[in-house]
Amino acid sequence: MNPVSVVIITKNAGSVVGACIDSVRGLADEVVVLDSGSNDVTREVCESRGARFVETDWPGFGPQKQRAVQAARNDWVLCLDADERLSPALLDSMRKAMAQPAFAAYRFARSNRFMGRYLKFGEGYPDWSLRLFDRRVAHWSDDVVHEKVLCSVPVGTLAGDLLHDSAETLASYMTKQNRYTSLAASAALIEGRRVSVARLLLSPLVRFVKFYFLRAGFRDGLPGLVHILLGCFNSFAKYAKMLEQRRTGDQ
């Protein structure tokens, strides 16, 4: 089997990163954890499981994940967040793919746990994630938020789910989303993207129809409804912040 480096970025992830590392046993030739200032037990949990722990500053999500990729010993890398873990089915799919790779990059579905339920419809699924790749043909974007893997070769699809086990409260989730929408608004303006009052009003509505009805988000019950409504508000908040920043810059 081709050797695979599993790379994980962390900060104060001591309560979740152990399960993440445990889930890749049988696949990982090494585990590299790139940490940006944890002051909990993250280091102890990682090192107790044999992971190589590297401390660094925080340049944003995309640059940090690319740093982790570059720190790996092997060209094949699997990039995970600390609160993610492989399902047994996905682990099996990866092992088979690495025995004789048909592609140089692979994507797979990610199932997000929200309000105690793994979402299977709407915006929360399949949430395709390209995370397993040969770093000689792919790399992370420089985006500080909403980062993505840039790849110039065909991408394969693996069976099984990446389980996103975030156990955060609604309050902490909304606090994080507030930070993300601020970063996204600033990035969009830097890229020269335009914003209007019409987009501010219509974007949340279009988003709700798409994910709640067309992609059957209603089948996820109350957690699905709340997840989609918060996503709609995030869309509204991003464009509102863009308008605010543009008006402030014009003064």
Rosetta blueprint (number, residue, H / E / L):
1 M L
2 N L
3 P L
4 V E
5 S E
6 V E
7 V E
8 I E
9 I E
10 T E
11 K L
12 N L
13 A L
14 G L
15 S L
16 V L
17 V H
18 G H
19 A H
20 C H
21 I H
22 D H
23 S L
24 V L
25 R L
26 G L
27 L L
28 A E
29 D E
30 E E
31 V E
32 V E
33 V E
34 L E
35 D E
36 S L
37 G L
38 S L
39 N L
40 D L
41 V L
42 T H
43 R H
44 E H
45 V H
46 C H
47 E H
48 S H
49 R L
50 G L
51 A L
52 R E
53 F E
54 V E
55 E E
56 T L
57 D L
58 W L
59 P L
60 G L
61 F H
62 G H
63 P H
64 Q H
65 K H
66 Q H
67 R H
68 A H
69 V H
70 Q H
71 A H
72 A L
73 R L
74 N L
75 D L
76 W E
77 V E
78 L E
79 C E
80 L E
81 D E
82 A L
83 D L
84 E E
85 R E
86 L E
87 S L
88 P H
89 A H
90 L H
91 L H
92 D H
93 S H
94 M H
95 R H
96 K H
97 A H
98 M H
99 A H
100 Q L
101 P L
102 A L
103 F L
104 A L
105 A E
106 Y E
107 R E
108 F E
109 A E
110 R E
111 S E
112 N E
113 R E
114 F E
115 M L
116 G L
117 R E
118 Y E
119 L L
120 K L
121 F L
122 G H
123 E H
124 G H
125 Y L
126 P L
127 D L
128 W L
129 S E
130 L E
131 R E
132 L E
133 F E
134 D E
135 R L
136 R L
137 V L
138 A E
139 H E
140 W E
141 S L
142 D L
143 D L
144 V L
145 V L
146 H L
147 E L
148 K L
149 V E
150 L E
151 C E
152 S L
153 V L
154 P L
155 V L
156 G E
157 T E
158 L E
159 A E
160 G E
161 D E
162 L E
163 L E
164 H E
165 D L
166 S L
167 A L
168 E L
169 T L
170 L H
171 A H
172 S H
173 Y H
174 M H
175 T H
176 K H
177 Q H
178 N H
179 R H
180 Y H
181 T H
182 S H
183 L H
184 A H
185 A H
186 S H
187 A H
188 A H
189 L H
190 I H
191 E L
192 G L
193 R L
194 R L
195 V L
196 S L
197 V H
198 A H
199 R H
200 L H
201 L H
202 L H
203 S H
204 P H
205 L H
206 V H
207 R H
208 F H
209 V H
210 K H
211 F H
212 Y H
213 F H
214 L H
215 R L
216 A L
217 G H
218 F H
219 R H
220 D H
221 G H
222 L H
223 P H
224 G H
225 L H
226 V H
227 H H
228 I H
229 L H
230 L H
231 G H
232 C H
233 F H
234 N H
235 S H
236 F H
237 A H
238 K H
239 Y H
240 A H
241 K H
242 M H
243 L H
244 E H
245 Q H
246 R H
247 R H
248 T H
249 G H
250 D H
251 Q L
